[in-house]
Amino acid sequence: MELRDLWYRVKTLTRLKQAERELTEEFAFHLDMERQKLMSQGFSEQQADEEARRRFGGLTRESQRARDSWGIGLMRDLASDVRHAFRQFGRRPAFTIAGTLTLAIGVGATVSLFSVVRGTLLRPLPVAHESELRVFWHPYDWRGTEYDYLRPRTKAFTQLAAFSINGYALGLEDQTVTTLASVVTAEIFDVLGAHPAIGRTFVTGDDRPGAEPKVVLGYRLWKNRFGGDSTIVGRTILLDNKSVTVTGVMPKGFYFPTPEVEMWRPLNLDPNDPQYRSGWLAIISRVKPGLSEKDVAADIRTMAADLGTQFVYPAAWDKTKNAGTQTLREYLQGNVRPALLLLLGAVVLLLLMACANVAALVLSRTADRQPEMILRTALGAGRGRLARQIVAESLALSTTSGVIGAVLAAVSFGVLVNSLPLRDGLNTTLTLDWSMFAVAIALAAVVGLFVSAAPVRSVLMGDLKGVGSERSAQGLRGHKRFHSAMVAAEMTLGVTLAAGALLLVRSVAHVYAQDTGFDPRGVVTLDVLSPRGMAPDARVAFINTLQERARSIPGITQAGFVSRLPVRDGGWQGTVPIESRPDIAAKDAPNSFFRFITPGYFKTMGIDIVKGRDFTDADRNGALEVAIISEQFAKKMFPGKDPLGQRVGGPEGRWRTIVGIAEETRLFQMVGENPFCMYLPTPQNLQYAQLVLVAKTTGDQGTAMTALRNVVRDVDKRAAVGRVIGMEDVVKVSMSDRLQLRFFLSLFAGLAILLGAIGVYGVVSYAVSRRKAEFGVRMALGASSSRVMREVAGNGLIPVASGVVVGVVASVLLSRFVATFLYGVTQRDVISIGGAAVALMLAGVLAVLIPGFRAGKTSPMEVLRSE
């Protein structure tokens, strides 16, 4: 076909009404010319009209020939089929709504979740050649001394770079705000292969003593806080009340190490700085081109061995053991793959249920229209024409569902992203790709073709022998087998989804039942960044004043400070020598995390002092240095001894006297092994500028948070407030993977039960409608209503029970996919799988009883009259 012919056909199709009008006018013109010619030859007007029509031939036939010459007959027929399909939908609103919404839910959920999977697992990271980037083992445990030692010794990697994360107070014209920054070595952007949008990044020496303070801004911070001012490069801004020069701005979409980081500052790798010998850095590098994983692993082992010759490590963080790397994607996103794939699998099951429902509806609708199709066949319609009509109706239904599903995906995408276990602001990097709308419609079209296969096959095989044969035993058995298979399949899929949801529900309940060691109810928290550079006495006064002002707020009963919140934050850790345990060498000394707190913290959080005393205002700088240890610390390190009065080494090597034992508290996660913890009084340990204010309130938490913000600004305008969150929400965030999986699987399970019930109801109701005449005759001959009801219910429950049994078996086999997310229940938990089976069985029974009850109420007189 030439391009000109194709263009003519497309143009004709787009102006079809005009083409029809022009065709009618052209035929009228030729007919009139012939009429005038005959009249000039002596014919009367009536004779001329009749003769002209005879000579011209049948207008209908000639018009059709002209239309055929346009070459758009097939497209016109398809358009006609689609219009006819929508007219049919209007006559059957219940069928249309059930089929459309059923499929739209399945398509919308599939597209929305696949967009998340594509964004997290498939979309490239904002760095060059991400597969070459590796993060070294023990992230955020590396010291500046170790970094400098390894730099010249690596063979499999290009230049190394180190980084960490820190909070800063950004001074603006009218306020001070907290901002998260990544402190990095000068080589970081070269290693990442990232380039600034304007200005420059860092150069060699920017991370060494004597360098001028510099900063590179993130695109979002530059836009939101500085209005996208292109002259920002070279200007100074205030960070922690110190002037820092802006050297560049990174492009939109770039982030490292997390999207929450808004700026980058050079490290100060000063051998004279105590922080140079503290473990708080992560190391990243790029594999040299052409090297295999075997070469990389060999070099890593060599580096680990070299570290062992230079440094002495405690057993808790011995870098000579278990050395390895992880890809940048694994480091940034964590192990989200199992959760996402589990949810995607659940959505696929839901989509299959929707397909089964629509397939049963379409087949039922086609069977009900057999008299119509028989009549159309008698009028000359071929099998292909009837099959095309069925396909057109199915595609019209599915495409409409696809459009609605795309709208549902767009509406639900944001909710879905915010509810998934994505950490460190990664949800802000995900967007709904508009190409997904095309995918939604294409997916729906494929489903439409699939569900039309069975009725089309029936038509093409000539299963239209008459109304009598339509009700023949063979025809009924064929439809019954198909519908029974659809019901059983839906029940199987529904039980599988419901079992997974119940496993997660019971697992989360077990996690919540764990004793966290603190009471989160009514506790609000604020990250407070005090001005850096404060003198020790001034910082103590700032903390004490803020704490007293917080306690004076109406509704707040307790308040205190802590350096790191439980189950949310990491923290400073180190080895702890014990004066009375000379048997424990330095290398074997216990490892402990440190928490710097003020008096009042334990009472605010509901943490009990099981022995000894709490800190008091007397535990200030210059007084006897003291510590409180956790129960596990006391139990394992002082077996058979009283820990009170014993001395342990603190984070800076100074001896501290144990004055109390605190209730064991979950530090990082709700389940798993809990590390040792040592609590130290903040006035004796002022290393941290950033602390967390915790307050217990009996009133509205939102009101308390606002009041606490205002108090911080009133006490010192240079101080900045960061995250503000309730402690109960902190606990929920720490359980986000389980909670969100529970939510979505429960949602999908609820939809599965609903779809299963709709499917069973539709099939049984369809069977009842087809046998209405039979039931009327039987009841006229003496059959009771209860007998008819029992027969309908019995026939309907057979596929339901079969599907439930198969679903139980499938749940047992597939439960291993949720085993990673379970706690306190086995993957083959009888209560969960049994509960799912009971739920689907009850839904099936209810769906069967409604049409069964209707069948039992059949009026023999009405049926006989209609027949």
Order of alpha helices (4+ residues) and beta strands (2+ residues): alpha-alpha-alpha-alpha-alpha-alpha-beta-alpha-beta-beta-alpha-beta-beta-alpha-beta-beta-beta-beta-alpha-beta-alpha-alpha-alpha-alpha-alpha-alpha-alpha-alpha-beta-alpha-beta-beta-beta-alpha-beta-beta-alpha-beta-beta-beta-beta-alpha-beta-alpha-alpha-alpha-alpha-alpha-alpha
